[in-house]
Amino acid sequence: MSCAPSAASAVLRLSRAVVFATACGAVSAAGHALAGGGRVPLGACLVAVLTVLALAYAINGRERGPAAVLAATVGTQTALHQLFDRLAPGDVTAHGHGHPAPGMALVHLTLAALTAWWLHRGESALWLMIRLYGAPRPAIRLFAALPAGAAAGPIPAPAVPYDAPVLAGASVSAAISRRGPPVRA
């Protein structure tokens, strides 16, 4: 019996891949331009983002830890840096050797680390919501534990003893806290 992925898991994988590819592509193109590289052509940026999207979709079948997200982001930023440097070269370095400025690599790596942190926080939040959504509620567990015909009638209200203290009209002034400056006389 084969276990084909459901449509929901395919949508989740695609959504996660779109976020990863868009974040990496936009951050890399902006970082490249701001760090002294040329402006990346829109067509080249779209092709790069679609390529990253395909790769991210292929590898993101499960939750990834911070090290995996960092490695994927740094690898993607490095590849995009090389691509954007060829397609949109900036000014030649101060030494005139024609190599990209060391500052640009530092900008790409810094942005990769920040993007990886941001993506991992989103990844953690997403998987937490999935786990919480998939967890059965205590009432559902209780209902599932009942025998088949037990829940057919109305559920009785919990018994309240007649000697329970009545709290209606009790003073709650001690529970009220007023913050602010003292009232003038």
PyMOL commands that set and color helices and strands:
alter all, ss='L'
color gray80, all
select helices_A, chain A and resi 7-34+42-59+66-87+102-134+138-145+173-175
alter helices_A, ss='H'
color red, helices_A
deselect
rebuild
show_as cartoon
